Amino acid sequence: MENYRRRNLRGRSFKNQDLSHEDFSYSDIRGTNFTNANLTGTNFSYALAGLTKIRKTILSILISFLSINAAIATFVAVYIPLKFVIPKITNPIPIHIGLFIFLLLELTNISLLLITIQQGIKKALAYLFSVIPLMMFIIPGLTIFAMSEKNLSKLFKFLRINQPPSPEIIELSHQLKTFRSGHLIQGVTNLLTDAQSVNIVLSIIVSIIISAAAILVLITTLSLAVVLAEIKSEKHHKNSVISWSIIFTIIITGSTVKNIDDSYGKFIFSWEPSKGVFLGIGTYVIAMIISILLISIASYLAQKILAEDKNNLTIRRLAIAIGAIGGTSFKNANLTNANFSNACLKSTDFRLANVTHVLWRQAEYLTFSRIETTILIDKKIRELLVTGNGINQEYISVNLRSANLRNADLTGSNLTIADLSEAALEGACLDGANLKEVLAVGTNFTQAKMTGVCLES
């Protein structure tokens, strides 16, 4: 039998091997592959799992890339609506109307962020994409009424309207031509390329779509960056990611918006340059405030996702899946009765592994491991198995099948309708616990303390 205790086993492969009852305690198993291995009764206490240095370097590059993308997304969400404030030579929008449209669009962006915080990104996407079919129905309908004055007169006669079309109706019909496919493409191009002639209605619709998409990119990229930063390092680096994202945002937004004062001075206030510069600086300040506000709200959401917010688990699990690439793998391994006490298990893959009676006591960073197919996916169960402390806690209807709860303190806990089948509860303290309607087929209660336990049904 080879001695694996206190060994450097980084990057080695033990795939499909029989390593039952081996001792890997205190070993460095970062990047080690135990896929499909038989690890029954194996000791991994105090082992160091996770990513190798090369993988961490790659992860650092990815985090930087995501942070920059979050900053670019913030810039897009601010700058596209800001175009309504930038003066035009032809078809100019009054400054007060442009500012109102800008603030209205940014209020929409902030609302999308707040919806995501309260109800989750799935709900936000549902609200967003419910608008798309509606627009696909409305826009073609609008183009039907885009016709010449002659055709409008014919339509009025057909509808038996005696009066001729008013100038307002004729102008409205003319404007509806914008929503025809060719005009629509041209209108979008004009908006994105800072053309001097744009249709305000079309511009608002396009701005809503682009800025909303940018907000979703901001949420995703910043959240991924924050979670990956925590996975990469044992220290708390999430704040540095957020700080760098804010700095990138200020640089990108500032370098673009600084030309707005020239636009004011040149196009609208050429006879009063100082007034144009003043308004340009004011617009710059507003853009900076909105940018920082958006990224601050997104940062709050990212930290909620990091803390396992139930409404946004999808992004967190995606980040963990990315962070586990190249890490220690126990995928599909037999870990029955294995010991992971006090082990560091960041970026470790436990998918499809048999974790029957595994000892997780004081294991670290399980929250950053791929555990989605195990009972550890439930945060409350994971904390119980790691700490062994379930005093006065609620575990109603939880799945603790085959869990290792030896010597755990469950005094006064509520385990109503919980599944304790084949769980190991030897020496556990269940004094005053509620085991009403509990499923306990094959459960081992040897030497468990059960004074005052409710065993109804």
TASUL-V574617 format. One record per residue. N is the residue number from 1. SS is DSSP state (H for helix, E for strand, - for the rest). OMEGA is omega as a letter, one per 30 degrees, with the letter a starting at -180 (NA if undefined). Layout:
n->[N:N]
ss->[SS:SS]
omega->[OMEGA:OMEGA]
//
This chain:
n->[1:2:3:4:5:6:7:8:9:10:11:12:13:14:15:16:17:18:19:20:21:22:23:24:25:26:27:28:29:30:31:32:33:34:35:36:37:38:39:40:41:42:43:44:45:46:47:48:49:50:51:52:53:54:55:56:57:58:59:60:61:62:63:64:65:66:67:68:69:70:71:72:73:74:75:76:77:78:79:80:81:82:83:84:85:86:87:88:89:90:91:92:93:94:95:96:97:98:99:100:101:102:103:104:105:106:107:108:109:110:111:112:113:114:115:116:117:118:119:120:121:122:123:124:125:126:127:128:129:130:131:132:133:134:135:136:137:138:139:140:141:142:143:144:145:146:147:148:149:150:151:152:153:154:155:156:157:158:159:160:161:162:163:164:165:166:167:168:169:170:171:172:173:174:175:176:177:178:179:180:181:182:183:184:185:186:187:188:189:190:191:192:193:194:195:196:197:198:199:200:201:202:203:204:205:206:207:208:209:210:211:212:213:214:215:216:217:218:219:220:221:222:223:224:225:226:227:228:229:230:231:232:233:234:235:236:237:238:239:240:241:242:243:244:245:246:247:248:249:250:251:252:253:254:255:256:257:258:259:260:261:262:263:264:265:266:267:268:269:270:271:272:273:274:275:276:277:278:279:280:281:282:283:284:285:286:287:288:289:290:291:292:293:294:295:296:297:298:299:300:301:302:303:304:305:306:307:308:309:310:311:312:313:314:315:316:317:318:319:320:321:322:323:324:325:326:327:328:329:330:331:332:333:334:335:336:337:338:339:340:341:342:343:344:345:346:347:348:349:350:351:352:353:354:355:356:357:358:359:360:361:362:363:364:365:366:367:368:369:370:371:372:373:374:375:376:377:378:379:380:381:382:383:384:385:386:387:388:389:390:391:392:393:394:395:396:397:398:399:400:401:402:403:404:405:406:407:408:409:410:411:412:413:414:415:416:417:418:419:420:421:422:423:424:425:426:427:428:429:430:431:432:433:434:435:436:437:438:439:440:441:442:443:444:445:446:447:448:449:450:451:452:453:454:455:456:457]
ss->[-:-:-:-:-:-:-:E:-:-:-:-:E:-:-:-:-:E:-:-:-:-:E:-:-:-:-:E:-:-:-:-:E:-:-:-:-:E:-:-:-:-:E:-:-:-:-:E:-:-:-:-:H:H:H:H:H:H:H:H:H:H:H:H:H:H:H:H:H:H:H:H:H:H:H:H:H:H:H:H:H:H:-:-:-:-:-:-:-:-:-:-:-:-:H:H:H:H:H:H:H:H:H:H:H:H:H:H:H:H:H:H:H:H:H:H:H:H:H:-:H:H:H:H:H:H:H:H:H:H:H:H:H:H:H:H:H:H:H:H:H:H:H:H:-:-:-:-:H:H:H:H:H:H:H:H:H:H:-:-:-:-:-:-:-:-:H:H:H:H:H:H:H:H:H:H:H:H:H:-:H:H:H:H:H:H:H:H:H:H:H:H:-:-:-:-:-:-:-:H:H:H:H:H:H:H:H:H:H:H:H:H:H:H:H:H:H:H:H:H:H:H:H:H:H:H:H:H:H:H:H:H:-:-:-:-:-:H:H:H:H:H:H:H:H:H:H:H:H:H:H:H:H:H:H:H:H:-:-:H:H:H:H:H:H:H:H:H:-:-:-:-:H:H:H:H:H:H:H:H:H:H:H:H:H:H:H:H:H:H:H:H:H:H:H:H:H:H:H:H:H:H:H:H:H:H:-:-:-:H:H:H:H:H:H:H:H:H:H:H:H:H:H:-:-:-:-:E:E:-:-:-:-:E:-:-:-:-:E:-:-:-:-:E:-:-:-:E:E:-:-:-:-:E:-:-:-:-:E:-:-:-:-:E:-:H:H:H:-:E:-:-:-:-:H:H:H:-:H:H:H:H:H:H:H:H:H:-:E:-:-:-:-:E:-:-:-:-:E:-:-:-:-:E:-:-:-:-:E:-:-:-:-:E:-:-:-:-:E:-:-:-:-:E:-:-:-:-:E:-:-:-:-:E:-:-:-:-:E:-:-:-:-:E:-:-:-:-:E:-:-:-:-:E:-:-:-]
omega->[a:a:a:a:l:a:l:a:a:l:a:l:l:a:l:a:l:a:a:l:l:a:l:a:l:a:l:a:l:a:a:a:l:a:l:a:l:a:a:l:a:a:l:a:a:l:l:l:l:a:l:a:a:l:l:l:l:l:l:l:l:l:l:l:l:l:l:l:l:l:l:l:l:l:a:a:l:a:l:l:a:l:l:a:a:a:l:l:l:l:a:l:l:a:a:l:l:l:l:l:l:a:l:l:l:l:l:l:l:l:l:l:a:l:l:l:a:a:l:a:l:l:l:l:l:l:a:a:l:l:a:l:l:l:l:l:a:a:l:l:l:a:l:a:l:a:a:l:l:l:l:l:l:l:l:l:l:l:l:l:a:a:l:l:l:l:l:l:l:l:l:l:l:a:a:l:l:a:l:a:a:l:a:l:l:l:l:l:l:l:a:a:l:l:a:a:l:l:a:a:l:a:l:l:a:a:l:a:a:a:l:l:l:l:l:l:l:l:a:a:a:l:l:a:a:a:l:l:l:l:a:a:l:l:a:a:a:a:l:l:l:l:l:l:l:l:l:a:a:a:a:a:a:a:a:a:a:a:a:l:l:l:l:a:a:a:a:a:a:l:l:a:a:l:l:l:a:l:l:l:l:l:l:a:l:l:l:a:l:a:a:l:a:a:l:l:l:l:l:l:l:l:l:l:l:a:l:l:a:a:a:a:a:a:a:a:l:l:l:l:l:a:a:l:a:l:l:a:l:a:l:l:l:a:a:l:l:a:l:a:l:l:l:a:l:l:a:a:l:a:l:l:l:a:l:l:l:l:a:a:l:l:a:l:l:l:l:l:l:a:a:l:a:l:a:a:l:a:a:l:a:l:l:a:a:a:a:a:l:a:l:a:l:l:a:l:a:l:l:a:l:a:l:a:l:l:l:l:a:a:l:a:l:a:a:l:l:l:l:a:l:l:l:a:l:l:a:l:a:a:l:a:l:l:a:l:l:l:a:l:l:a:a:l:a:l:l:l:a:l:l:a:l:a:a:l:NA]
//
